Amino acid sequence: MTVPAKYGLGPIKVAAITGGKVEMTAPLTGSGYSVSGCSGGGGVSSQGGGGVNFNCGEGPAATINDAMKLKVAEVLDASAVLRIEPAG
């Protein structure tokens, strides 16, 4: 999923959907990275080469880079519905 450059991430790719969580990766396009509010025990870790890996379950939207909200609206067997919008 391509996101606007102002969010500080390149295209978000879904790496896996397991156990009700969506694992995603994205290259960083800015100098910093932050995420808060992933439900379902979501977390983030830095990848080599300026990218991030994060996973979120269904629930409230996570705020990424204080600029974007990403919500996992629904997780099905092998697919998920993701929603993004500006934070604030």
TORZA-471707 format. One line per field, with one value per residue (C-alpha): residue number from 1; residue in three letters; chain; x, y, z. Coordinates in Angstrom, 3 decimals. Example, Ala and Ser with C-alpha at 12.3 -4.5 7.8 and 13.67 -1.06 7.14 Angstrom:
<atoms>
n	(1, 2)
res	(ALA, SER)
chain	(A, A)
c1	(12.300, 13.670)
c2	(-4.500, -1.060)
c3	(7.800, 7.140)
</atoms>
This chain:
<atoms>
n	(1, 2, 3, 4, 5, 6, 7, 8, 9, 10, 11, 12, 13, 14, 15, 16, 17, 18, 19, 20, 21, 22, 23, 24, 25, 26, 27, 28, 29, 30, 31, 32, 33, 34, 35, 36, 37, 38, 39, 40, 41, 42, 43, 44, 45, 46, 47, 48, 49, 50, 51, 52, 53, 54, 55, 56, 57, 58, 59, 60, 61, 62, 63, 64, 65, 66, 67, 68, 69, 70, 71, 72, 73, 74, 75, 76, 77, 78, 79, 80, 81, 82, 83, 84, 85, 86, 87, 88)
res	(MET, THR, VAL, PRO, ALA, LYS, TYR, GLY, LEU, GLY, PRO, ILE, LYS, VAL, ALA, ALA, ILE, THR, GLY, GLY, LYS, VAL, GLU, MET, THR, ALA, PRO, LEU, THR, GLY, SER, GLY, TYR, SER, VAL, SER, GLY, CYS, SER, GLY, GLY, GLY, GLY, VAL, SER, SER, GLN, GLY, GLY, GLY, GLY, VAL, ASN, PHE, ASN, CYS, GLY, GLU, GLY, PRO, ALA, ALA, THR, ILE, ASN, ASP, ALA, MET, LYS, LEU, LYS, VAL, ALA, GLU, VAL, LEU, ASP, ALA, SER, ALA, VAL, LEU, ARG, ILE, GLU, PRO, ALA, GLY)
chain	(A, A, A, A, A, A, A, A, A, A, A, A, A, A, A, A, A, A, A, A, A, A, A, A, A, A, A, A, A, A, A, A, A, A, A, A, A, A, A, A, A, A, A, A, A, A, A, A, A, A, A, A, A, A, A, A, A, A, A, A, A, A, A, A, A, A, A, A, A, A, A, A, A, A, A, A, A, A, A, A, A, A, A, A, A, A, A, A)
c1	(0.000, 1.518, 1.257, 1.864, 5.519, 4.585, 4.032, 7.752, 7.296, 7.628, 5.097, 3.748, 3.884, 1.960, 4.463, 2.101, -1.337, -1.320, -3.045, -5.291, -2.340, -0.983, 2.806, 3.908, 7.184, 8.016, 11.143, 11.772, 11.854, 12.461, 15.089, 13.074, 10.401, 7.820, 4.713, 2.227, -1.032, -0.785, -3.346, -2.944, 0.562, 1.826, 5.411, 8.087, 11.682, 14.267, 15.354, 18.730, 18.793, 16.393, 13.171, 10.760, 8.765, 5.590, 2.532, -0.902, -4.153, -7.697, -8.613, -7.831, -5.621, -1.871, -0.216, 2.895, 5.453, 2.862, 1.533, -0.508, -3.107, -3.143, -6.032, -6.422, -10.192, -10.671, -8.512, -9.868, -8.215, -5.675, -6.596, -7.061, -8.732, -6.335, -7.286, -4.949, -5.658, -3.812, -3.205, -4.795)
c2	(0.000, 3.311, 6.108, 9.857, 10.899, 13.229, 10.121, 9.261, 5.742, 4.165, 1.584, -0.619, -4.323, -7.006, -9.747, -12.132, -12.475, -14.896, -15.254, -12.249, -9.926, -8.296, -8.111, -5.223, -3.810, -0.403, 1.522, 4.767, 7.937, 10.355, 10.639, 9.178, 6.648, 6.199, 4.079, 4.014, 2.257, -0.998, -3.263, -6.961, -6.652, -4.897, -3.802, -2.364, -3.184, -1.596, -3.456, -3.038, -0.556, 2.015, 0.062, -1.022, -4.098, -3.769, -5.868, -4.902, -6.643, -5.440, -2.482, 1.182, 2.872, 3.047, 6.448, 6.303, 9.146, 11.385, 11.913, 8.868, 6.628, 3.008, 0.806, -2.916, -2.859, -6.586, -9.705, -12.636, -16.004, -14.797, -11.150, -7.981, -4.600, -1.730, 1.942, 4.917, 8.585, 11.689, 11.835, 14.641)
c3	(0.000, -1.042, 1.533, 1.115, 1.556, 4.443, 6.620, 6.532, 5.147, 1.754, 0.569, 3.367, 2.531, 4.378, 5.226, 7.040, 8.554, 11.481, 14.810, 14.224, 13.621, 10.490, 10.141, 7.935, 6.666, 5.206, 4.221, 6.081, 4.023, 6.928, 9.622, 12.515, 13.290, 16.022, 16.512, 19.349, 19.968, 18.042, 19.606, 20.179, 21.580, 18.480, 18.344, 16.135, 15.429, 13.199, 10.076, 8.447, 5.590, 6.999, 7.257, 9.959, 10.830, 12.890, 13.652, 14.827, 15.618, 15.128, 17.256, 17.749, 15.180, 15.702, 15.257, 13.089, 13.018, 14.728, 11.200, 10.157, 11.748, 10.614, 11.693, 11.194, 10.743, 10.179, 9.944, 7.943, 7.242, 4.693, 4.225, 6.213, 5.858, 6.663, 6.888, 6.914, 7.550, 8.722, 12.476, 14.436)
</atoms>
